[in-house]
C-alpha cells in the first residue's frame, strides 16, 4: 500500500520472505565461527554462542520431572502465564477487533490505509519493546530496568483496551486525530514486548535447567491460547462496535476497510 502495489503483487512478494530465514541463520552463525577460530574474544560481544549447560549443583542424572514436580512448577508459573496471556490477548484484540472501527473520514489518509498505520504502529512497539533490555545493555543499565514481576504490566494493557472500546463506542471521544489514535497500539505493543522478554527471562529463576526449560515451554502456551481467544472473541467485539457506530452515527466512517475493489489512486499512502 505504501508504494501502490496491487494486493496480488504484495502477496506474491510476501510468499518469498521465507528465504530470509536460512539467510539469517547463516549470517548469525558465520561471525561466531570466525571469531572463535581466529582469535580469543576481547569483549562479551565477541564470545560465540554455546548451548545452555546444566549447573554444577544440578543432578546430572535427572533429565525428567515427575508429575508432582510438573504440577508444582505449573502452579509457580501461573502468574506469569496469566500476565502473558492477558497482555497478548489485549494486544491482538486491540489491533484486530477495536482499531478496525477507529476510522477518521476527514483525514488525508483513507480509512483503509489508516488500519495499515495502526498495524505499523503496533509493529514498531514490538520492535522497541521486545529488545529493550538489549538496547539498555549498551548503556550498562539493563539490570535496573528489568522487571521480575512483569505480570502487573498486563493491567495497563487491559486498561488500554477498555479505554479504546469506550472511545470507539462513543465515537472517538478524546481521540480526534489519526496519529493520536496510532500512538495507542504503539504504546500497547511496547508494554507487551516488555512483558514478553521479562517473563521468559525470569521464568524458573533459581531452578535447575530442566525446570526452567519446562516453565518456559509452558509459557509459550499463553501466546497461542491468547491468539485463539482473540480469533473467537474479536469478531464479536468488532461487529458490535461497528454496528453501534453505523446505527448511532449516520455520517461517520465506522470501519477501516474498503467495500470497493482496489484502486491505486485511492489506496496509496504516499
N, C-alpha and C positions, 0 to 999 in steps of 0.2 A: 504493500500500500504506500509506503514511503516514496518509492521510485516508480509508482504507477504500473507495476507488473500485474498481469491478469492473475486471477486465482489459480488457473491451470498451470501457468509457468511457476508460480510461487510454490505450489505443492510438488511439482517435479524437482525444484531446487531443494526442497526440504528432504525429499527421499534420498538425496545424495549426501546428507550430513553424516550418515553413519560412518563414512570413510574417515572422518576426523577422529574416531575412537582409536583405531590402531595407530594412527599417526601420533596421537597424543601420548599413548603408552611408549612408543618408540622414542619420542622426544624426551620423555621423563627418564627413560632407562639409560640412554647413551651417556648423558653427562655424569651420572653417578658411577658408571663403569669406568669412564675415562679418569675421573678424579681418583678413584680407588686404585687404579693400576699405575698411574704416572707419579703421584707424589702423596705424601702424608697430608691429611687435612689440616689447614691452619685456622679454620673457624668452624662454627656449628653448621653454617650453610653448606660446607663442603663435605660433610660427613655423609657417606652413602646410606641409603635406606636399607634396613635389615628387618626381617620379621621379628615380631614381639616374642620374647622368650620368657619362660617361667622364672619367677623369682627364686632365689636360693632357699627361701623359707617355705616354698610350696612343696607339697608332696608330689614327687615326680611320677609316682605310680598312679596318682589319682587323675584320671582323664575323663571320668564320668561322674555325674552328680546323681544322687538318689532322689526319689520323688519328694521326700521331706525337704531336702535341701533346695530343690527347684521351687517348691511352694513357698518356702521361706524367702528365697530371692525374689520371687514374683511379688510377694507382699511388700518387701522393701522397695521395689521399683515402681509400685503402683502410683505414688505421687508424681514421679517423673513421667510415667506413661500417660496419666490423665492430663497433665500440663501440656505435653507434646501433642496429644490428641486434640485438645481444645484449641490450641494455637493454630495448628494446621487446618483444623475444621473451619475456624473463623477466617483464616486467610483465603481458603478456597471458596467459601461461601460468599465472602465479600466481593471477590473478583467475578465469580461465575453466576451469582444469584442476586446481588444487590447493585453493584456498579453497572450492570447491564440496563438498569432502569434509570440511571443518572445521566440523562441526555440534556444538552443545552442547545435548543433550536436556534438561538440568536448568535451563537458563536461562529467564528470564521471556519472552524473545523466541523465537518459534517458529523452527525450523530454516529454514523457507522465507524468513522475514524476516531471518534472520541474514546470508544472502547479500546482501540489499539493503544492509545496513550495511557489508559488505565493499566493495561497489561504490561506495557513498557515500564511504567512506574513501579508496578509490583515486582517485575524482574530486577529493576535497579535496587529495590530494597533488599532482595535476596543477595545481590552482588555485594552490597555493603554490609549486610548483617551476618551472613554465614562466616566469612573470613575475617571478621572484625578483630578477633584476637591476634590473627596473623599480622594485620596492619599495625596494631598497637605493640606487637613484639619488636618491631623495628625501633620503637622509642623506649623499649625496656619497661613498659608499664602494663603489659598484658595481664600479669597476675593481679594487679589492683582492680581490674575491670572484669575479672572472671566472676561468674555468678554460680555459686554452689547450689542454690535452690532456685533454678530458673522457672519452675512451675508457676511462681506467683506472677510472672510477667504475662501469663496467659489470661489473667484477669483484665489486663489492659486490652488484649485482643478482643475479648468478649465485649468489653465496653465500647470499643470502636465499631464493632458490627452492629450492636444495638443502636448506637448513635446514628449510623448511616441508614439503618432501616427506618428510623423516625424521620431522617432527612428526606428519604425517598417518599415516604408515606405522606408527609406534609409538603411535598414538592420543594425540596432542597433547603427550605428554611434559612439557616445561616450560611449555606454554601451557595454563592451566587456566580461562581466562575469555574470554568473547566479545570484550570490549573490548581485552584484551591481544592477541588474535589480529587485531583490526581495525587495530591500530597498525602491523602488518607491511605490509599493502598500502598504507597511507598513506605510510609512510617509503619504500617501494619506488618508488611513483609520484613522490614528491618527487625522488628521485635521478634518475629517468628524465626529469623535467621539466628538471632542471639540465643533464643531458647533452644534451637536445634543443636548448635555447636556446644553449648554448655551442658545440655542434657547428656549427650553421648560422651563428653569429656569426663564428667563426674559420675556417670553410671557405674556402680560397682566399685566406688572408690574405697581403697583399703582392703579389697578382697583379692583372692587369687586370680590368676589369669583365666582359668576355666570359668570361674564365677563371673568375672567381668564380661567375658565373651557371651555368656548366657544372658546376662542383664541387657547388654546392648542389642543382642539379637531379638530379645523380647520387645524392646522399644521400637524396632522397625515396624512392628505391627500397628503402632499408633498412627503411622503415616498412611498406610493403605486403608486402615479402618476409617480414618477421617475422610479420605477421598471417596470411599464407598458411601459414607453417610451423606456427604455433600451431593453426590450424584443422585441420591434419592430425595433429599430434602430441598436441594437447590431449585429444582423445577417448581416445587410448590411455592417457595418463597418468591421466586421471580414472577410467577404467574399472578400471585396475589398482589404484589406491588404494582405490576403493570396494569392489571385490571382496575385497581383502585385509582390509579393515575388517569386512565382513559375515561373512567366514569366521572371523576371529580373535576379534572382539568381538561376541558374540551380542546383548547388550543395548544396544549403542551405536547412536547415530544417525550414520549414515555418509554422509548426503547432504543438502545444503541445498535439497531440493526436496520438494514435497508430491505424493503419489500420488493424493490425493482432490481433487474439484472445489473451486473457490474458495469459501471460507466467510468472510464478513466478521467473524464472531466469533472466528475463529482466525487471520486473516491480517492484522489491523491491528497496526501497531507502536505507535501511540499510542492 
